[in-house]
Amino acid sequence: MLEIGLDRATTSAVAECLGVDQSTLYRHIDSREDMLDAAVAVAVGRTIWPDPEGNWADYLRACAKAMWGMFEASPGLAQRLRSMTTIPEELVMQSYRIVDQLTQLGFSLKDAALIVDTIGDMTADSYLTVELLDRVVGGGGSYRDRAIETMAHAGGIVPNQKTAAEYLGVMRYAMGERGKPSAWWMDKVDLVIDGVAYRLCERN
């Protein structure tokens, strides 16, 4: 099912891929939702998660990269995580493992949970944004192309042309190219890490 993509994985498509009829498939699942939850669990289990070697900041960056790689390997997974009404045990357990590692590195349980939740949400949202940017919109061209056109037009009529031109350049970098996302999402992760480091410094 992961090969089909969670966004396209209907029970009929999965049954056809497995070479069975839907009635056979339903002997193993209760519903499509149940099937998709199982796929999320498999995706989490297949992902190679980092060991907490080095400092906590490097560990968090490695976790974010592992999550991004998980989304790339399983089309539709990021969107599924954003729309789930249940949470597979494997996903809960992986979150717990990261939180537990952070507590062993000196974080309070509350701070560790907040950090994991923030970076997890941000990585998923950033991945979904990249998918949106690559999407072809009506009339041809991608959402990215339309966004750049709109910003370029707006930049031509604002008072500070220099700032507008520089901002457009920054946003071109942020949006990357089709199939080649920029490091903007990791810049966001680093921003969170900088905030965590500042909070730790203030407490000490």
C-alpha positions as a Python dict, from the first residue, in 0.01 Angstrom:
ca = {
    (1, 'M'): (0, 0, 0),
    (2, 'L'): (285, 240, 72),
    (3, 'E'): (402, 193, -286),
    (4, 'I'): (58, 295, -415),
    (5, 'G'): (57, 600, -192),
    (6, 'L'): (-172, 662, 102),
    (7, 'D'): (-344, 939, -89),
    (8, 'R'): (-451, 690, -360),
    (9, 'A'): (-487, 374, -151),
    (10, 'T'): (-849, 266, -184),
    (11, 'T'): (-948, -82, -73),
    (12, 'S'): (-1009, -180, -435),
    (13, 'A'): (-666, -52, -545),
    (14, 'V'): (-489, -234, -262),
    (15, 'A'): (-682, -555, -326),
    (16, 'E'): (-588, -537, -694),
    (17, 'C'): (-223, -474, -606),
    (18, 'L'): (-224, -778, -377),
    (19, 'G'): (-401, -994, -634),
    (20, 'V'): (-703, -1063, -411),
    (21, 'D'): (-1064, -949, -408),
    (22, 'Q'): (-1196, -693, -161),
    (23, 'S'): (-1380, -951, 46),
    (24, 'T'): (-1049, -1123, 116),
    (25, 'L'): (-891, -790, 213),
    (26, 'Y'): (-1175, -716, 455),
    (27, 'R'): (-1097, -1034, 644),
    (28, 'H'): (-783, -855, 764),
    (29, 'I'): (-909, -497, 805),
    (30, 'D'): (-1223, -335, 943),
    (31, 'S'): (-1229, -34, 711),
    (32, 'R'): (-1021, 185, 481),
    (33, 'E'): (-932, 396, 786),
    (34, 'D'): (-804, 84, 960),
    (35, 'M'): (-601, -3, 651),
    (36, 'L'): (-446, 344, 633),
    (37, 'D'): (-361, 339, 1003),
    (38, 'A'): (-181, 9, 946),
    (39, 'A'): (13, 167, 659),
    (40, 'V'): (121, 457, 881),
    (41, 'A'): (243, 208, 1140),
    (42, 'V'): (447, 24, 874),
    (43, 'A'): (598, 350, 747),
    (44, 'V'): (704, 453, 1098),
    (45, 'G'): (850, 109, 1160),
    (46, 'R'): (1045, 107, 834),
    (47, 'T'): (1206, 443, 901),
    (48, 'I'): (1561, 439, 1031),
    (49, 'W'): (1550, 671, 1331),
    (50, 'P'): (1876, 818, 1462),
    (51, 'D'): (2054, 723, 1780),
    (52, 'P'): (2104, 1010, 2027),
    (53, 'E'): (2474, 1044, 1957),
    (54, 'G'): (2642, 1381, 1998),
    (55, 'N'): (2448, 1677, 2134),
    (56, 'W'): (2073, 1723, 2155),
    (57, 'A'): (2062, 1975, 1868),
    (58, 'D'): (2222, 1731, 1622),
    (59, 'Y'): (1986, 1460, 1745),
    (60, 'L'): (1682, 1677, 1677),
    (61, 'R'): (1808, 1768, 1330),
    (62, 'A'): (1861, 1399, 1254),
    (63, 'C'): (1508, 1317, 1375),
    (64, 'A'): (1361, 1587, 1151),
    (65, 'K'): (1556, 1454, 851),
    (66, 'A'): (1438, 1100, 928),
    (67, 'M'): (1078, 1221, 932),
    (68, 'W'): (1122, 1408, 604),
    (69, 'G'): (1269, 1094, 448),
    (70, 'M'): (971, 894, 577),
    (71, 'F'): (734, 1133, 400),
    (72, 'E'): (933, 1110, 77),
    (73, 'A'): (928, 730, 89),
    (74, 'S'): (551, 715, 150),
    (75, 'P'): (343, 948, -71),
    (76, 'G'): (38, 1081, 107),
    (77, 'L'): (175, 1001, 454),
    (78, 'A'): (219, 1363, 566),
    (79, 'Q'): (-139, 1443, 470),
    (80, 'R'): (-263, 1130, 643),
    (81, 'L'): (-92, 1231, 967),
    (82, 'R'): (-266, 1567, 943),
    (83, 'S'): (-613, 1412, 900),
    (84, 'M'): (-601, 1106, 1126),
    (85, 'T'): (-879, 1051, 1379),
    (86, 'T'): (-683, 773, 1550),
    (87, 'I'): (-314, 740, 1634),
    (88, 'P'): (-132, 413, 1556),
    (89, 'E'): (56, 271, 1850),
    (90, 'E'): (383, 268, 1652),
    (91, 'L'): (363, 644, 1600),
    (92, 'V'): (297, 703, 1969),
    (93, 'M'): (585, 475, 2064),
    (94, 'Q'): (830, 651, 1830),
    (95, 'S'): (732, 989, 1972),
    (96, 'Y'): (779, 848, 2321),
    (97, 'R'): (1125, 715, 2232),
    (98, 'I'): (1241, 1057, 2112),
    (99, 'V'): (1092, 1229, 2417),
    (100, 'D'): (1258, 973, 2643),
    (101, 'Q'): (1595, 1027, 2475),
    (102, 'L'): (1562, 1403, 2524),
    (103, 'T'): (1484, 1359, 2894),
    (104, 'Q'): (1800, 1150, 2923),
    (105, 'L'): (1986, 1440, 2762),
    (106, 'G'): (1866, 1670, 3040),
    (107, 'F'): (1529, 1809, 2925),
    (108, 'S'): (1219, 1809, 3140),
    (109, 'L'): (943, 1581, 3016),
    (110, 'K'): (720, 1878, 2934),
    (111, 'D'): (991, 2058, 2735),
    (112, 'A'): (1088, 1737, 2553),
    (113, 'A'): (726, 1675, 2452),
    (114, 'L'): (686, 2038, 2337),
    (115, 'I'): (1004, 2020, 2128),
    (116, 'V'): (906, 1691, 1961),
    (117, 'D'): (553, 1814, 1891),
    (118, 'T'): (677, 2144, 1745),
    (119, 'I'): (942, 1995, 1518),
    (120, 'G'): (709, 1713, 1412),
    (121, 'D'): (429, 1954, 1320),
    (122, 'M'): (664, 2190, 1141),
    (123, 'T'): (829, 1914, 938),
    (124, 'A'): (494, 1769, 830),
    (125, 'D'): (355, 2113, 741),
    (126, 'S'): (670, 2205, 549),
    (127, 'Y'): (653, 1881, 351),
    (128, 'L'): (288, 1945, 265),
    (129, 'T'): (380, 2296, 150),
    (130, 'V'): (643, 2155, -86),
    (131, 'E'): (383, 1914, -227),
    (132, 'L'): (146, 2207, -279),
    (133, 'L'): (413, 2415, -453),
    (134, 'D'): (472, 2133, -704),
    (135, 'R'): (101, 2093, -781),
    (136, 'V'): (-12, 2204, -1127),
    (137, 'V'): (-293, 2458, -1112),
    (138, 'G'): (-557, 2554, -1366),
    (139, 'G'): (-420, 2696, -1689),
    (140, 'G'): (-85, 2520, -1653),
    (141, 'G'): (214, 2600, -1439),
    (142, 'S'): (265, 2513, -1075),
    (143, 'Y'): (141, 2679, -762),
    (144, 'R'): (505, 2787, -712),
    (145, 'D'): (502, 2967, -1049),
    (146, 'R'): (178, 3145, -962),
    (147, 'A'): (307, 3246, -618),
    (148, 'I'): (624, 3395, -764),
    (149, 'E'): (426, 3581, -1032),
    (150, 'T'): (194, 3727, -767),
    (151, 'M'): (483, 3837, -546),
    (152, 'A'): (669, 3987, -842),
    (153, 'H'): (361, 4185, -940),
    (154, 'A'): (302, 4306, -584),
    (155, 'G'): (670, 4397, -555),
    (156, 'G'): (634, 4626, -856),
    (157, 'I'): (377, 4846, -688),
    (158, 'V'): (497, 4867, -326),
    (159, 'P'): (689, 5177, -210),
    (160, 'N'): (1018, 5007, -122),
    (161, 'Q'): (1124, 4838, -447),
    (162, 'K'): (1462, 4728, -312),
    (163, 'T'): (1310, 4542, -17),
    (164, 'A'): (1045, 4389, -244),
    (165, 'A'): (1310, 4259, -486),
    (166, 'E'): (1520, 4113, -205),
    (167, 'Y'): (1213, 3954, -48),
    (168, 'L'): (1122, 3792, -380),
    (169, 'G'): (1475, 3650, -398),
    (170, 'V'): (1443, 3505, -48),
    (171, 'M'): (1106, 3349, -128),
    (172, 'R'): (1242, 3199, -453),
    (173, 'Y'): (1506, 3030, -240),
    (174, 'A'): (1246, 2923, 17),
    (175, 'M'): (1021, 2762, -245),
    (176, 'G'): (1305, 2576, -416),
    (177, 'E'): (1249, 2402, -750),
    (178, 'R'): (1021, 2120, -858),
    (179, 'G'): (1154, 1799, -709),
    (180, 'K'): (1433, 1993, -536),
    (181, 'P'): (1304, 2149, -214),
    (182, 'S'): (1531, 2407, -59),
    (183, 'A'): (1677, 2381, 289),
    (184, 'W'): (1418, 2634, 411),
    (185, 'W'): (1239, 2370, 619),
    (186, 'M'): (1565, 2284, 792),
    (187, 'D'): (1621, 2655, 851),
    (188, 'K'): (1290, 2645, 1041),
    (189, 'V'): (1411, 2347, 1244),
    (190, 'D'): (1730, 2538, 1325),
    (191, 'L'): (1522, 2837, 1432),
    (192, 'V'): (1336, 2616, 1681),
    (193, 'I'): (1664, 2467, 1802),
    (194, 'D'): (1805, 2818, 1850),
    (195, 'G'): (1498, 2903, 2056),
    (196, 'V'): (1542, 2592, 2268),
    (197, 'A'): (1909, 2677, 2322),
    (198, 'Y'): (1815, 3032, 2426),
    (199, 'R'): (1557, 2901, 2672),
    (200, 'L'): (1813, 2665, 2824),
    (201, 'C'): (2066, 2948, 2849),
    (202, 'E'): (1813, 3175, 3021),
    (203, 'R'): (1733, 2906, 3278),
    (204, 'N'): (2099, 2854, 3356),
}
